[in-house]
Amino acid sequence: MPTTGEKPGPGIYACRDCGERVILDDPDDTLPPCPECDGTDYD
Ligand SMILES: [Zn+2]
């Protein structure tokens, strides 16, 4: 389970709390806090 601050690689990650999706398109991108609820856990 990826969390904020990790670099899980390119993909689409859904916030566990609200379902907001964050798209990472670069292997060096760091997963941000959820833009909707500031959650830090993603599926
Ligand atoms: Zn959220």
mmCIF file of the protein (N, C-alpha, C, O) and its ligand, coordinates in Angstrom:
data_MODEL
# 
_entry.id   MODEL 
# 
loop_
_entity.id 
_entity.type 
_entity.pdbx_number_of_molecules 
1 polymer     1 
2 non-polymer 1 
# 
_entity_poly.entity_id                      1 
_entity_poly.type                           'polypeptide(L)' 
_entity_poly.nstd_linkage                   no 
_entity_poly.nstd_monomer                   no 
_entity_poly.pdbx_seq_one_letter_code       MPTTGEKPGPGIYACRDCGERVILDDPDDTLPPCPECDGTDYD 
_entity_poly.pdbx_seq_one_letter_code_can   MPTTGEKPGPGIYACRDCGERVILDDPDDTLPPCPECDGTDYD 
_entity_poly.pdbx_strand_id                 A 
# 
loop_
_entity_poly_seq.entity_id 
_entity_poly_seq.num 
_entity_poly_seq.mon_id 
_entity_poly_seq.hetero 
1 1  MET n 
1 2  PRO n 
1 3  THR n 
1 4  THR n 
1 5  GLY n 
1 6  GLU n 
1 7  LYS n 
1 8  PRO n 
1 9  GLY n 
1 10 PRO n 
1 11 GLY n 
1 12 ILE n 
1 13 TYR n 
1 14 ALA n 
1 15 CYS n 
1 16 ARG n 
1 17 ASP n 
1 18 CYS n 
1 19 GLY n 
1 20 GLU n 
1 21 ARG n 
1 22 VAL n 
1 23 ILE n 
1 24 LEU n 
1 25 ASP n 
1 26 ASP n 
1 27 PRO n 
1 28 ASP n 
1 29 ASP n 
1 30 THR n 
1 31 LEU n 
1 32 PRO n 
1 33 PRO n 
1 34 CYS n 
1 35 PRO n 
1 36 GLU n 
1 37 CYS n 
1 38 ASP n 
1 39 GLY n 
1 40 THR n 
1 41 ASP n 
1 42 TYR n 
1 43 ASP n 
# 
loop_
_struct_asym.id 
_struct_asym.entity_id 
A 1 
B 2 
# 
loop_
_chem_comp.id 
_chem_comp.type 
_chem_comp.mon_nstd_flag 
ALA 'L-peptide linking' y 
ARG 'L-peptide linking' y 
ASP 'L-peptide linking' y 
CYS 'L-peptide linking' y 
GLU 'L-peptide linking' y 
GLY 'peptide linking'   y 
ILE 'L-peptide linking' y 
LEU 'L-peptide linking' y 
LYS 'L-peptide linking' y 
MET 'L-peptide linking' y 
PRO 'L-peptide linking' y 
THR 'L-peptide linking' y 
TYR 'L-peptide linking' y 
VAL 'L-peptide linking' y 
ZN  non-polymer         . 
# 
_pdbx_entity_nonpoly.entity_id   2 
_pdbx_entity_nonpoly.name        ? 
_pdbx_entity_nonpoly.comp_id     ZN 
# 
_pdbx_nonpoly_scheme.asym_id         B 
_pdbx_nonpoly_scheme.entity_id       2 
_pdbx_nonpoly_scheme.mon_id          ZN 
_pdbx_nonpoly_scheme.ndb_seq_num     1 
_pdbx_nonpoly_scheme.pdb_seq_num     101 
_pdbx_nonpoly_scheme.auth_seq_num    101 
_pdbx_nonpoly_scheme.pdb_mon_id      ZN 
_pdbx_nonpoly_scheme.auth_mon_id     ZN 
_pdbx_nonpoly_scheme.pdb_strand_id   A 
_pdbx_nonpoly_scheme.pdb_ins_code    . 
# 
loop_
_atom_site.group_PDB 
_atom_site.id 
_atom_site.type_symbol 
_atom_site.label_atom_id 
_atom_site.label_alt_id 
_atom_site.label_comp_id 
_atom_site.label_asym_id 
_atom_site.label_entity_id 
_atom_site.label_seq_id 
_atom_site.pdbx_PDB_ins_code 
_atom_site.Cartn_x 
_atom_site.Cartn_y 
_atom_site.Cartn_z 
_atom_site.occupancy 
_atom_site.B_iso_or_equiv 
_atom_site.pdbx_formal_charge 
_atom_site.auth_seq_id 
_atom_site.auth_comp_id 
_atom_site.auth_asym_id 
_atom_site.auth_atom_id 
_atom_site.pdbx_PDB_model_num 
ATOM   1   N  N  . MET A 1 1  ? 0.851   -1.193 0.000   1.00 0.00 ? 1   MET A N  1 
ATOM   2   C  CA . MET A 1 1  ? 0.000   0.000  0.000   1.00 0.00 ? 1   MET A CA 1 
ATOM   3   C  C  . MET A 1 1  ? 0.889   1.247  0.000   1.00 0.00 ? 1   MET A C  1 
ATOM   4   O  O  . MET A 1 1  ? 1.585   1.513  0.979   1.00 0.00 ? 1   MET A O  1 
ATOM   5   N  N  . PRO A 1 2  ? 0.865   2.007  -1.096  1.00 0.00 ? 2   PRO A N  1 
ATOM   6   C  CA . PRO A 1 2  ? 1.698   3.209  -1.167  1.00 0.00 ? 2   PRO A CA 1 
ATOM   7   C  C  . PRO A 1 2  ? 1.178   4.315  -0.236  1.00 0.00 ? 2   PRO A C  1 
ATOM   8   O  O  . PRO A 1 2  ? -0.025  4.450  -0.017  1.00 0.00 ? 2   PRO A O  1 
ATOM   9   N  N  . THR A 1 3  ? 2.094   5.080  0.288   1.00 0.00 ? 3   THR A N  1 
ATOM   10  C  CA . THR A 1 3  ? 1.706   6.198  1.144   1.00 0.00 ? 3   THR A CA 1 
ATOM   11  C  C  . THR A 1 3  ? 2.443   7.457  0.695   1.00 0.00 ? 3   THR A C  1 
ATOM   12  O  O  . THR A 1 3  ? 3.431   7.385  -0.036  1.00 0.00 ? 3   THR A O  1 
ATOM   13  N  N  . THR A 1 4  ? 1.950   8.601  1.140   1.00 0.00 ? 4   THR A N  1 
ATOM   14  C  CA . THR A 1 4  ? 2.558   9.881  0.813   1.00 0.00 ? 4   THR A CA 1 
ATOM   15  C  C  . THR A 1 4  ? 4.053   9.875  1.136   1.00 0.00 ? 4   THR A C  1 
ATOM   16  O  O  . THR A 1 4  ? 4.467   9.419  2.202   1.00 0.00 ? 4   THR A O  1 
ATOM   17  N  N  . GLY A 1 5  ? 4.849   10.384 0.206   1.00 0.00 ? 5   GLY A N  1 
ATOM   18  C  CA . GLY A 1 5  ? 6.290   10.469 0.408   1.00 0.00 ? 5   GLY A CA 1 
ATOM   19  C  C  . GLY A 1 5  ? 7.049   9.348  -0.276  1.00 0.00 ? 5   GLY A C  1 
ATOM   20  O  O  . GLY A 1 5  ? 8.266   9.425  -0.445  1.00 0.00 ? 5   GLY A O  1 
ATOM   21  N  N  . GLU A 1 6  ? 6.322   8.295  -0.673  1.00 0.00 ? 6   GLU A N  1 
ATOM   22  C  CA . GLU A 1 6  ? 6.977   7.202  -1.384  1.00 0.00 ? 6   GLU A CA 1 
ATOM   23  C  C  . GLU A 1 6  ? 7.026   7.517  -2.873  1.00 0.00 ? 6   GLU A C  1 
ATOM   24  O  O  . GLU A 1 6  ? 6.345   8.419  -3.361  1.00 0.00 ? 6   GLU A O  1 
ATOM   25  N  N  . LYS A 1 7  ? 7.852   6.749  -3.580  1.00 0.00 ? 7   LYS A N  1 
ATOM   26  C  CA . LYS A 1 7  ? 7.918   6.859  -5.038  1.00 0.00 ? 7   LYS A CA 1 
ATOM   27  C  C  . LYS A 1 7  ? 7.510   5.517  -5.629  1.00 0.00 ? 7   LYS A C  1 
ATOM   28  O  O  . LYS A 1 7  ? 8.359   4.717  -6.023  1.00 0.00 ? 7   LYS A O  1 
ATOM   29  N  N  . PRO A 1 8  ? 6.205   5.278  -5.687  1.00 0.00 ? 8   PRO A N  1 
ATOM   30  C  CA . PRO A 1 8  ? 5.718   3.952  -6.102  1.00 0.00 ? 8   PRO A CA 1 
ATOM   31  C  C  . PRO A 1 8  ? 5.805   3.703  -7.604  1.00 0.00 ? 8   PRO A C  1 
ATOM   32  O  O  . PRO A 1 8  ? 5.514   2.601  -8.070  1.00 0.00 ? 8   PRO A O  1 
ATOM   33  N  N  . GLY A 1 9  ? 6.210   4.737  -8.372  1.00 0.00 ? 9   GLY A N  1 
ATOM   34  C  CA . GLY A 1 9  ? 6.318   4.568  -9.816  1.00 0.00 ? 9   GLY A CA 1 
ATOM   35  C  C  . GLY A 1 9  ? 5.061   5.033  -10.520 1.00 0.00 ? 9   GLY A C  1 
ATOM   36  O  O  . GLY A 1 9  ? 4.045   5.318  -9.887  1.00 0.00 ? 9   GLY A O  1 
ATOM   37  N  N  . PRO A 1 10 ? 5.144   5.106  -11.863 1.00 0.00 ? 10  PRO A N  1 
ATOM   38  C  CA . PRO A 1 10 ? 4.005   5.593  -12.635 1.00 0.00 ? 10  PRO A CA 1 
ATOM   39  C  C  . PRO A 1 10 ? 2.759   4.747  -12.400 1.00 0.00 ? 10  PRO A C  1 
ATOM   40  O  O  . PRO A 1 10 ? 2.833   3.524  -12.285 1.00 0.00 ? 10  PRO A O  1 
ATOM   41  N  N  . GLY A 1 11 ? 1.614   5.419  -12.331 1.00 0.00 ? 11  GLY A N  1 
ATOM   42  C  CA . GLY A 1 11 ? 0.365   4.696  -12.145 1.00 0.00 ? 11  GLY A CA 1 
ATOM   43  C  C  . GLY A 1 11 ? -0.709  5.614  -11.609 1.00 0.00 ? 11  GLY A C  1 
ATOM   44  O  O  . GLY A 1 11 ? -0.495  6.811  -11.420 1.00 0.00 ? 11  GLY A O  1 
ATOM   45  N  N  . ILE A 1 12 ? -1.868  5.029  -11.367 1.00 0.00 ? 12  ILE A N  1 
ATOM   46  C  CA . ILE A 1 12 ? -2.996  5.770  -10.816 1.00 0.00 ? 12  ILE A CA 1 
ATOM   47  C  C  . ILE A 1 12 ? -3.255  5.239  -9.412  1.00 0.00 ? 12  ILE A C  1 
ATOM   48  O  O  . ILE A 1 12 ? -3.448  4.039  -9.215  1.00 0.00 ? 12  ILE A O  1 
ATOM   49  N  N  . TYR A 1 13 ? -3.257  6.138  -8.450  1.00 0.00 ? 13  TYR A N  1 
ATOM   50  C  CA . TYR A 1 13 ? -3.425  5.744  -7.059  1.00 0.00 ? 13  TYR A CA 1 
ATOM   51  C  C  . TYR A 1 13 ? -4.685  6.385  -6.499  1.00 0.00 ? 13  TYR A C  1 
ATOM   52  O  O  . TYR A 1 13 ? -4.921  7.577  -6.695  1.00 0.00 ? 13  TYR A O  1 
ATOM   53  N  N  . ALA A 1 14 ? -5.491  5.597  -5.805  1.00 0.00 ? 14  ALA A N  1 
ATOM   54  C  CA . ALA A 1 14 ? -6.754  6.094  -5.256  1.00 0.00 ? 14  ALA A CA 1 
ATOM   55  C  C  . ALA A 1 14 ? -6.638  6.238  -3.745  1.00 0.00 ? 14  ALA A C  1 
ATOM   56  O  O  . ALA A 1 14 ? -6.226  5.319  -3.039  1.00 0.00 ? 14  ALA A O  1 
ATOM   57  N  N  . CYS A 1 15 ? -7.016  7.423  -3.273  1.00 0.00 ? 15  CYS A N  1 
ATOM   58  C  CA . CYS A 1 15 ? -6.997  7.698  -1.835  1.00 0.00 ? 15  CYS A CA 1 
ATOM   59  C  C  . CYS A 1 15 ? -7.902  6.706  -1.107  1.00 0.00 ? 15  CYS A C  1 
ATOM   60  O  O  . CYS A 1 15 ? -9.031  6.464  -1.534  1.00 0.00 ? 15  CYS A O  1 
ATOM   61  N  N  . ARG A 1 16 ? -7.416  6.141  -0.023  1.00 0.00 ? 16  ARG A N  1 
ATOM   62  C  CA . ARG A 1 16 ? -8.222  5.173  0.725   1.00 0.00 ? 16  ARG A CA 1 
ATOM   63  C  C  . ARG A 1 16 ? -9.383  5.844  1.434   1.00 0.00 ? 16  ARG A C  1 
ATOM   64  O  O  . ARG A 1 16 ? -10.411 5.209  1.668   1.00 0.00 ? 16  ARG A O  1 
ATOM   65  N  N  . ASP A 1 17 ? -9.240  7.110  1.779   1.00 0.00 ? 17  ASP A N  1 
ATOM   66  C  CA . ASP A 1 17 ? -10.277 7.781  2.557   1.00 0.00 ? 17  ASP A CA 1 
ATOM   67  C  C  . ASP A 1 17 ? -11.414 8.308  1.685   1.00 0.00 ? 17  ASP A C  1 
ATOM   68  O  O  . ASP A 1 17 ? -12.584 8.162  2.039   1.00 0.00 ? 17  ASP A O  1 
ATOM   69  N  N  . CYS A 1 18 ? -11.075 8.925  0.539   1.00 0.00 ? 18  CYS A N  1 
ATOM   70  C  CA . CYS A 1 18 ? -12.126 9.579  -0.245  1.00 0.00 ? 18  CYS A CA 1 
ATOM   71  C  C  . CYS A 1 18 ? -12.198 9.107  -1.686  1.00 0.00 ? 18  CYS A C  1 
ATOM   72  O  O  . CYS A 1 18 ? -13.133 9.463  -2.403  1.00 0.00 ? 18  CYS A O  1 
ATOM   73  N  N  . GLY A 1 19 ? -11.232 8.313  -2.124  1.00 0.00 ? 19  GLY A N  1 
ATOM   74  C  CA . GLY A 1 19 ? -11.303 7.782  -3.475  1.00 0.00 ? 19  GLY A CA 1 
ATOM   75  C  C  . GLY A 1 19 ? -10.726 8.688  -4.544  1.00 0.00 ? 19  GLY A C  1 
ATOM   76  O  O  . GLY A 1 19 ? -10.689 8.314  -5.716  1.00 0.00 ? 19  GLY A O  1 
ATOM   77  N  N  . GLU A 1 20 ? -10.273 9.878  -4.157  1.00 0.00 ? 20  GLU A N  1 
ATOM   78  C  CA . GLU A 1 20 ? -9.654  10.779 -5.127  1.00 0.00 ? 20  GLU A CA 1 
ATOM   79  C  C  . GLU A 1 20 ? -8.468  10.081 -5.778  1.00 0.00 ? 20  GLU A C  1 
ATOM   80  O  O  . GLU A 1 20 ? -7.687  9.404  -5.109  1.00 0.00 ? 20  GLU A O  1 
ATOM   81  N  N  . ARG A 1 21 ? -8.344  10.252 -7.081  1.00 0.00 ? 21  ARG A N  1 
ATOM   82  C  CA . ARG A 1 21 ? -7.246  9.581  -7.774  1.00 0.00 ? 21  ARG A CA 1 
ATOM   83  C  C  . ARG A 1 21 ? -6.109  10.541 -8.089  1.00 0.00 ? 21  ARG A C  1 
ATOM   84  O  O  . ARG A 1 21 ? -6.323  11.677 -8.512  1.00 0.00 ? 21  ARG A O  1 
ATOM   85  N  N  . VAL A 1 22 ? -4.902  10.052 -7.870  1.00 0.00 ? 22  VAL A N  1 
ATOM   86  C  CA . VAL A 1 22 ? -3.691  10.812 -8.160  1.00 0.00 ? 22  VAL A CA 1 
ATOM   87  C  C  . VAL A 1 22 ? -2.923  10.043 -9.219  1.00 0.00 ? 22  VAL A C  1 
ATOM   88  O  O  . VAL A 1 22 ? -2.694  8.841  -9.086  1.00 0.00 ? 22  VAL A O  1 
ATOM   89  N  N  . ILE A 1 23 ? -2.527  10.748 -10.276 1.00 0.00 ? 23  ILE A N  1 
ATOM   90  C  CA . ILE A 1 23 ? -1.794  10.100 -11.359 1.00 0.00 ? 23  ILE A CA 1 
ATOM   91  C  C  . ILE A 1 23 ? -0.323  10.494 -11.291 1.00 0.00 ? 23  ILE A C  1 
ATOM   92  O  O  . ILE A 1 23 ? 0.015   11.677 -11.298 1.00 0.00 ? 23  ILE A O  1 
ATOM   93  N  N  . LEU A 1 24 ? 0.536   9.498  -11.224 1.00 0.00 ? 24  LEU A N  1 
ATOM   94  C  CA . LEU A 1 24 ? 1.979   9.739  -11.309 1.00 0.00 ? 24  LEU A CA 1 
ATOM   95  C  C  . LEU A 1 24 ? 2.452   9.233  -12.662 1.00 0.00 ? 24  LEU A C  1 
ATOM   96  O  O  . LEU A 1 24 ? 2.139   8.110  -13.057 1.00 0.00 ? 24  LEU A O  1 
ATOM   97  N  N  . ASP A 1 25 ? 3.216   10.074 -13.382 1.00 0.00 ? 25  ASP A N  1 
ATOM   98  C  CA . ASP A 1 25 ? 3.656   9.659  -14.720 1.00 0.00 ? 25  ASP A CA 1 
ATOM   99  C  C  . ASP A 1 25 ? 5.171   9.605  -14.847 1.00 0.00 ? 25  ASP A C  1 
ATOM   100 O  O  . ASP A 1 25 ? 5.701   9.387  -15.936 1.00 0.00 ? 25  ASP A O  1 
ATOM   101 N  N  . ASP A 1 26 ? 5.861   9.803  -13.740 1.00 0.00 ? 26  ASP A N  1 
ATOM   102 C  CA . ASP A 1 26 ? 7.318   9.756  -13.776 1.00 0.00 ? 26  ASP A CA 1 
ATOM   103 C  C  . ASP A 1 26 ? 7.813   8.871  -12.632 1.00 0.00 ? 26  ASP A C  1 
ATOM   104 O  O  . ASP A 1 26 ? 7.293   8.957  -11.519 1.00 0.00 ? 26  ASP A O  1 
ATOM   105 N  N  . PRO A 1 27 ? 8.818   8.018  -12.893 1.00 0.00 ? 27  PRO A N  1 
ATOM   106 C  CA . PRO A 1 27 ? 9.318   7.124  -11.837 1.00 0.00 ? 27  PRO A CA 1 
ATOM   107 C  C  . PRO A 1 27 ? 9.877   7.863  -10.632 1.00 0.00 ? 27  PRO A C  1 
ATOM   108 O  O  . PRO A 1 27 ? 9.980   7.292  -9.546  1.00 0.00 ? 27  PRO A O  1 
ATOM   109 N  N  . ASP A 1 28 ? 10.241  9.133  -10.815 1.00 0.00 ? 28  ASP A N  1 
ATOM   110 C  CA . ASP A 1 28 ? 10.811  9.903  -9.709  1.00 0.00 ? 28  ASP A CA 1 
ATOM   111 C  C  . ASP A 1 28 ? 9.786   10.762 -8.978  1.00 0.00 ? 28  ASP A C  1 
ATOM   112 O  O  . ASP A 1 28 ? 10.126  11.459 -8.022  1.00 0.00 ? 28  ASP A O  1 
ATOM   113 N  N  . ASP A 1 29 ? 8.504   10.713 -9.433  1.00 0.00 ? 29  ASP A N  1 
ATOM   114 C  CA . ASP A 1 29 ? 7.477   11.495 -8.751  1.00 0.00 ? 29  ASP A CA 1 
ATOM   115 C  C  . ASP A 1 29 ? 7.209   10.930 -7.361  1.00 0.00 ? 29  ASP A C  1 
ATOM   116 O  O  . ASP A 1 29 ? 7.139   9.716  -7.173  1.00 0.00 ? 29  ASP A O  1 
ATOM   117 N  N  . THR A 1 30 ? 7.060   11.823 -6.399  1.00 0.00 ? 30  THR A N  1 
ATOM   118 C  CA . THR A 1 30 ? 6.713   11.423 -5.035  1.00 0.00 ? 30  THR A CA 1 
ATOM   119 C  C  . THR A 1 30 ? 5.211   11.549 -4.849  1.00 0.00 ? 30  THR A C  1 
ATOM   120 O  O  . THR A 1 30 ? 4.605   12.539 -5.259  1.00 0.00 ? 30  THR A O  1 
ATOM   121 N  N  . LEU A 1 31 ? 4.619   10.548 -4.233  1.00 0.00 ? 31  LEU A N  1 
ATOM   122 C  CA . LEU A 1 31 ? 3.179   10.573 -3.993  1.00 0.00 ? 31  LEU A CA 1 
ATOM   123 C  C  . LEU A 1 31 ? 2.840   11.704 -3.023  1.00 0.00 ? 31  LEU A C  1 
ATOM   124 O  O  . LEU A 1 31 ? 3.356   11.743 -1.906  1.00 0.00 ? 31  LEU A O  1 
ATOM   125 N  N  . PRO A 1 32 ? 1.966   12.632 -3.454  1.00 0.00 ? 32  PRO A N  1 
ATOM   126 C  CA . PRO A 1 32 ? 1.622   13.781 -2.600  1.00 0.00 ? 32  PRO A CA 1 
ATOM   127 C  C  . PRO A 1 32 ? 0.511   13.408 -1.616  1.00 0.00 ? 32  PRO A C  1 
ATOM   128 O  O  . PRO A 1 32 ? -0.105  12.350 -1.745  1.00 0.00 ? 32  PRO A O  1 
ATOM   129 N  N  . PRO A 1 33 ? 0.256   14.278 -0.636  1.00 0.00 ? 33  PRO A N  1 
ATOM   130 C  CA . PRO A 1 33 ? -0.955  14.088 0.169   1.00 0.00 ? 33  PRO A CA 1 
ATOM   131 C  C  . PRO A 1 33 ? -2.174  14.199 -0.745  1.00 0.00 ? 33  PRO A C  1 
ATOM   132 O  O  . PRO A 1 33 ? -2.125  14.895 -1.759  1.00 0.00 ? 33  PRO A O  1 
ATOM   133 N  N  . CYS A 1 34 ? -3.248  13.530 -0.400  1.00 0.00 ? 34  CYS A N  1 
ATOM   134 C  CA . CYS A 1 34 ? -4.459  13.594 -1.216  1.00 0.00 ? 34  CYS A CA 1 
ATOM   135 C  C  . CYS A 1 34 ? -4.891  15.043 -1.392  1.00 0.00 ? 34  CYS A C  1 
ATOM   136 O  O  . CYS A 1 34 ? -5.009  15.772 -0.407  1.00 0.00 ? 34  CYS A O  1 
ATOM   137 N  N  . PRO A 1 35 ? -5.133  15.477 -2.644  1.00 0.00 ? 35  PRO A N  1 
ATOM   138 C  CA . PRO A 1 35 ? -5.550  16.871 -2.880  1.00 0.00 ? 35  PRO A CA 1 
ATOM   139 C  C  . PRO A 1 35 ? -6.933  17.180 -2.325  1.00 0.00 ? 35  PRO A C  1 
ATOM   140 O  O  . PRO A 1 35 ? -7.270  18.346 -2.120  1.00 0.00 ? 35  PRO A O  1 
ATOM   141 N  N  . GLU A 1 36 ? -7.732  16.159 -2.081  1.00 0.00 ? 36  GLU A N  1 
ATOM   142 C  CA . GLU A 1 36 ? -9.080  16.375 -1.558  1.00 0.00 ? 36  GLU A CA 1 
ATOM   143 C  C  . GLU A 1 36 ? -9.144  16.419 -0.037  1.00 0.00 ? 36  GLU A C  1 
ATOM   144 O  O  . GLU A 1 36 ? -9.769  17.308 0.542   1.00 0.00 ? 36  GLU A O  1 
ATOM   145 N  N  . CYS A 1 37 ? -8.493  15.450 0.605   1.00 0.00 ? 37  CYS A N  1 
ATOM   146 C  CA . CYS A 1 37 ? -8.683  15.301 2.053   1.00 0.00 ? 37  CYS A CA 1 
ATOM   147 C  C  . CYS A 1 37 ? -7.374  15.258 2.839   1.00 0.00 ? 37  CYS A C  1 
ATOM   148 O  O  . CYS A 1 37 ? -7.388  15.058 4.054   1.00 0.00 ? 37  CYS A O  1 
ATOM   149 N  N  . ASP A 1 38 ? -6.240  15.445 2.153   1.00 0.00 ? 38  ASP A N  1 
ATOM   150 C  CA . ASP A 1 38 ? -4.942  15.387 2.824   1.00 0.00 ? 38  ASP A CA 1 
ATOM   151 C  C  . ASP A 1 38 ? -4.620  14.003 3.377   1.00 0.00 ? 38  ASP A C  1 
ATOM   152 O  O  . ASP A 1 38 ? -3.748  13.854 4.234   1.00 0.00 ? 38  ASP A O  1 
ATOM   153 N  N  . GLY A 1 39 ? -5.323  13.005 2.885   1.00 0.00 ? 39  GLY A N  1 
ATOM   154 C  CA . GLY A 1 39 ? -5.013  11.639 3.305   1.00 0.00 ? 39  GLY A CA 1 
ATOM   155 C  C  . GLY A 1 39 ? -3.640  11.211 2.795   1.00 0.00 ? 39  GLY A C  1 
ATOM   156 O  O  . GLY A 1 39 ? -3.107  11.794 1.851   1.00 0.00 ? 39  GLY A O  1 
ATOM   157 N  N  . THR A 1 40 ? -3.083  10.200 3.422   1.00 0.00 ? 40  THR A N  1 
ATOM   158 C  CA . THR A 1 40 ? -1.745  9.763  3.058   1.00 0.00 ? 40  THR A CA 1 
ATOM   159 C  C  . THR A 1 40 ? -1.682  8.288  2.676   1.00 0.00 ? 40  THR A C  1 
ATOM   160 O  O  . THR A 1 40 ? -0.604  7.779  2.370   1.00 0.00 ? 40  THR A O  1 
ATOM   161 N  N  . ASP A 1 41 ? -2.809  7.602  2.690   1.00 0.00 ? 41  ASP A N  1 
ATOM   162 C  CA . ASP A 1 41 ? -2.813  6.184  2.324   1.00 0.00 ? 41  ASP A CA 1 
ATOM   163 C  C  . ASP A 1 41 ? -3.553  5.987  1.009   1.00 0.00 ? 41  ASP A C  1 
ATOM   164 O  O  . ASP A 1 41 ? -4.654  6.502  0.810   1.00 0.00 ? 41  ASP A O  1 
ATOM   165 N  N  . TYR A 1 42 ? -2.922  5.228  0.116   1.00 0.00 ? 42  TYR A N  1 
ATOM   166 C  CA . TYR A 1 42 ? -3.506  4.989  -1.201  1.00 0.00 ? 42  TYR A CA 1 
ATOM   167 C  C  . TYR A 1 42 ? -3.602  3.497  -1.480  1.00 0.00 ? 42  TYR A C  1 
ATOM   168 O  O  . TYR A 1 42 ? -2.875  2.686  -0.906  1.00 0.00 ? 42  TYR A O  1 
ATOM   169 N  N  . ASP A 1 43 ? -4.529  3.157  -2.388  1.00 0.00 ? 43  ASP A N  1 
ATOM   170 C  CA . ASP A 1 43 ? -4.615  1.786  -2.887  1.00 0.00 ? 43  ASP A CA 1 
ATOM   171 C  C  . ASP A 1 43 ? -3.937  1.714  -4.233  1.00 0.00 ? 43  ASP A C  1 
ATOM   172 O  O  . ASP A 1 43 ? -3.889  0.646  -4.843  1.00 0.00 ? 43  ASP A O  1 
HETATM 173 ZN ZN . ZN  B 2 .  ? -8.557  11.693 -0.027  1.00 0.00 2 101 ZN  A ZN 1 
# 
